[in-house]
Amino acid sequence: MNNSYIEKAEEAILHTYNRYQIVLDRGEGVYLYDVNQKAYLDFAAGIAVQSLGYNNKEYTQALKDQIDKLTHISNLYYSVPMAEAAQKLKEASGMSKVFFTNSGTEAVEGAIKTARKYAYGKDGGTDHEIIAMKHSFHGRSLGALSVTGNEKYQAPFRPLLPGIKFADYNDLESVKALVTDKTCAIMLETVQGEGGIYPAEKEFLQGIKALCEERDILLILDEIQCGMGRTGYMFAWQEYGIEPDVMTCAKAIGCGVPVGAFVLGRKAAEGSLAAGDHGTTYGGNPFVCAAVSKVFDLYEKEHILENVRQVGTYLTEKLDGLVDKYDFLTERRGKGLMQGLEVNGRPVGGIVDRALENGLIIITAGSNVLRFVPPLIITKENVDEMLEKLEGSF
Ligand SMILES: *Cc1c(COP(=O)(O)O)cnc(C)c1O
C-alpha cells in the first residue's frame, strides 16, 4: 500500500525532498503508524515539533473546540486565543512583545526587519550589516537564506541580502573582527540544529551579549529548534544568564499547527517596528493561538521541563556509552533532548534507513550526525527501546 501513495505523491509533488519510503497515517504518544499499520518509535518528532507527542487528547480537544468557534479573522481584530497565547509567551520568556508568524522562516524575516528598522531609527542609514554564523540554519526564504551559512543552499539564489557576514560559531574573536559601525545585529542559534547539534559555549554567548550591549547591536537568538523546553529550559538562552533582544520561535510552539513568533525585548520593542511596518494575513489566527495557548498549559501540567532534564540526562549517558563502545561514533553533542552523535567512516543515511526498517525514526543533521529530537514526553523505557533498535541498525 505504501508504494501506490508514494507513486501518486511523486507524480504531483515538486521533488525538493528525498523522502523516506514510508507513508505515515496516524500517531499515538511517541509512536507513528504507517498505512500498513507498522509502528515506529519516533525520535524525530516531525523535526522537533511534536513535543507533546501525537494525539494528546487535551490538545486535540482544544483545537476541535476552537474550530467550532472560529479559525480565522485576520489581524484587523482581536481574539481571545491571540491575547492568551501572547501573554503566555511573554511570561515564559520574560520578554516584552510578540509578533505571531506562520513559520520559523517568517519569524526570522521579522527579526531581520526589526534589526534593520532599529538601526535605521538611530542613524537613518540604509547599509546596515548583520553578523551571522557559519553552518547556521535560519530558513529558505531569501532573507532567512541570506543569514544561513551554507554555501550549497545559497549559491543558486544569489544575489541575496547585502551586508551579511559570517563568523565562526563558538569563536568570539571571529565575531569581534566583523563588527563595524554599521552592524545592526548579531544572529545565532543558541544551539545549532541543522548544522550538526552544536551548543553555544557560555563564554561565547555571554561575550556576544556584552559586545551587543557595548555597541548597541541587537542580539537575535534563533530558538526555533532549541527552544520550547528542548534543552531542559523553556528557552535555551535561559541557561546562560543572558537575554536576547529578539528571539525567534516556531516548531514546538504550536506542536503541529503552523505557527511561529518573533519576540522582542523592551529595547527592540520600543525602538523598532511600528504600525504599518510589518504584517501577515494568517499569522496568529485564533486556531493556531488556541494551540499555542494549550501547549503552554500542557507543558506545565505534564511537567515537561522536569521530564526533559531527567530523561535528557539518561539519554546523554546512554549516547556517551555508545561513543565509548563503537569506533565509528566519534562524539556526542547536545543538551537535554536535543542530541547529536557524530558518525565517521560510514554513511549516516544507511543507519537511518536501517533504523526505519527496525521501526525507529531518527534523522540526520549536517553531513555526518545522527540527530535525536524526540517528543519531550518520552520515558527512560522509550530511550532503552530506541537504543536497542539503533544498535540493531549499526
Ligand atoms: C526549522 C528552523 C528554521 C525554519 O523554520 P520553518 O518553520 O521551517 O520555516 C529556522 N531556524 C531554525 C534554527 C530551525 O531549526
The ligand as an SDF file (V2000), in Angstrom:
LIG
                    3D

 15 15  0  0  0  0  0  0  0  0999 V2000
   13.4590   24.8150   11.2880 C   0  0  0  0  0  0  0  0  0  0  0  0
   14.2650   26.0010   11.5510 C   0  0  0  0  0  0  0  0  0  0  0  0
   14.0020   27.2230   10.9140 C   0  0  0  0  0  0  0  0  0  0  0  0
   12.9500   27.3760    9.8420 C   0  0  0  0  0  0  0  0  0  0  0  0
   11.6650   27.1670   10.3510 O   0  0  0  0  0  0  0  0  0  0  0  0
   10.4600   26.8160    9.3400 P   0  0  0  0  0  0  0  0  0  0  0  0
    9.2780   26.6710   10.2360 O   0  0  0  0  0  0  0  0  0  0  0  0
   10.8390   25.5670    8.6330 O   0  0  0  0  0  0  0  0  0  0  0  0
   10.3070   27.9580    8.4160 O   0  0  0  0  0  0  0  0  0  0  0  0
   14.7600   28.3220   11.2720 C   0  0  0  0  0  0  0  0  0  0  0  0
   15.7170   28.2290   12.2000 N   0  0  0  0  0  0  0  0  0  0  0  0
   15.9920   27.0720   12.8490 C   0  0  0  0  0  0  0  0  0  0  0  0
   17.0410   27.0390   13.8950 C   0  0  0  0  0  0  0  0  0  0  0  0
   15.2880   25.9200   12.5260 C   0  0  0  0  0  0  0  0  0  0  0  0
   15.5840   24.7640   13.1380 O   0  0  0  0  0  0  0  0  0  0  0  0
  1  2  1  0
  2  3  1  0
  2 14  2  0
  3  4  1  0
  3 10  2  0
  4  5  1  0
  5  6  1  0
  6  7  2  0
  6  8  1  0
  6  9  1  0
 10 11  1  0
 11 12  2  0
 12 13  1  0
 12 14  1  0
 14 15  1  0
M  END
$$$$
